[in-house]
Amino acid sequence: MYQKKEFLFSEAIGVCRVEDVVKLTRDKGESILYYELRSVENRSKVSYIPVDHHEVVLRDLIDKEKAESIKEDRNFKNLSPLNKYEVEFVLSDEIKEELEREEARKNFKIARRLSA
């Protein structure tokens, strides 16, 4: 099971982050756990994927060595835009920057609450 704040790859929206794991209720009152995934590339894209028995492929991000290997391969240009973005994301400092942005947002919210 993926955890909140974890980065992963979804075949539907590409590199994303688990914003939350939420319970949603179906028609018959049955509660099901869903991942709330937010695209890193396009923050307006959100996807809800069942934790169990999902049909969308979810996987860990590739590691830096794999990303470097893929980037050096002459077939890199033939990758899908989502996969290209994953390679670029892993090779950049975006993961660290995204974590820093979230920490800054959290600190801002705390400061606003304290000043109210």
C-alpha positions in Angstrom: 0.0 0.0 0.0 1.3 3.4 -0.9 1.5 6.0 1.8 0.5 9.7 1.9 3.0 12.1 0.3 4.7 9.2 -1.6 5.6 9.8 -5.2 4.6 7.1 -7.8 3.8 6.6 -11.4 0.3 6.1 -12.6 -0.3 5.1 -16.2 -3.3 7.4 -16.2 -1.7 10.7 -15.0 2.0 10.0 -14.9 4.2 11.1 -12.0 1.9 11.8 -9.1 1.8 12.1 -5.4 -0.4 10.4 -2.9 -2.3 13.3 -1.4 -4.4 11.1 0.8 -6.0 7.7 1.3 -9.7 8.2 1.6 -12.8 6.1 2.2 -15.5 6.6 -0.4 -18.9 5.0 -0.1 -20.5 3.1 -2.9 -24.2 2.9 -3.8 -24.9 0.1 -1.3 -23.2 1.8 1.6 -19.9 -0.2 1.2 -16.8 1.9 2.0 -13.8 1.4 -0.2 -10.3 2.9 0.3 -9.0 5.0 -2.6 -5.7 6.7 -3.3 -6.2 10.4 -4.0 -3.4 11.0 -6.6 -2.4 14.5 -7.8 -0.3 14.9 -10.9 3.0 16.6 -10.2 3.2 17.9 -13.8 -0.3 19.3 -13.8 -1.5 19.9 -10.3 -5.1 20.4 -11.4 -5.3 16.7 -12.4 -6.5 14.5 -9.5 -7.3 10.8 -9.8 -9.1 8.5 -7.3 -7.9 4.9 -7.7 -9.1 2.0 -5.4 -6.3 0.8 -3.1 -7.3 -2.8 -3.8 -8.3 -4.3 -7.2 -7.4 -1.3 -9.3 -7.1 -1.7 -13.0 -4.8 1.3 -13.5 -1.1 0.4 -13.3 0.5 2.1 -10.3 4.2 1.6 -9.6 7.2 3.1 -7.8 9.1 5.7 -9.8 12.2 4.5 -11.6 15.5 5.0 -9.8 18.1 7.6 -10.9 20.3 4.9 -12.5 17.4 3.6 -14.6 16.5 7.2 -15.6 20.0 7.9 -16.7 20.1 4.7 -18.7 16.8 5.5 -20.4 17.9 9.2 -21.1 21.1 8.0 -22.8 19.2 5.5 -25.0 18.5 6.7 -28.5 14.9 5.5 -28.1 14.2 8.1 -25.4 12.5 10.3 -28.0 10.0 7.6 -28.7 8.8 7.4 -25.1 5.3 8.6 -24.2 5.2 12.1 -22.8 4.3 10.7 -19.3 7.3 8.4 -19.3 9.6 11.2 -20.6 8.4 13.4 -17.8 9.1 10.6 -15.2 12.7 10.4 -16.5 13.2 14.1 -16.3 11.5 14.3 -12.9 13.7 11.7 -11.4 16.9 13.2 -12.8 16.0 16.7 -11.6 15.7 18.1 -8.2 11.9 18.4 -8.5 11.2 15.7 -5.8 13.2 17.7 -3.3 11.7 21.0 -4.5 8.2 19.6 -4.3 8.8 18.5 -0.7 10.2 21.9 0.1 7.1 23.7 -1.4 4.8 21.5 0.6 6.7 22.3 3.8 6.5 26.0 3.0 2.7 25.7 2.3 2.2 23.9 5.6 4.2 26.5 7.5 2.2 29.3 5.9 -1.1 27.6 7.0 0.2 27.2 10.5 1.3 30.9 10.6 -2.1 32.0 9.3 -3.9 30.0 12.0 -1.7 31.4 14.7 -2.1 35.0 13.6 -6.0 34.7 13.4 
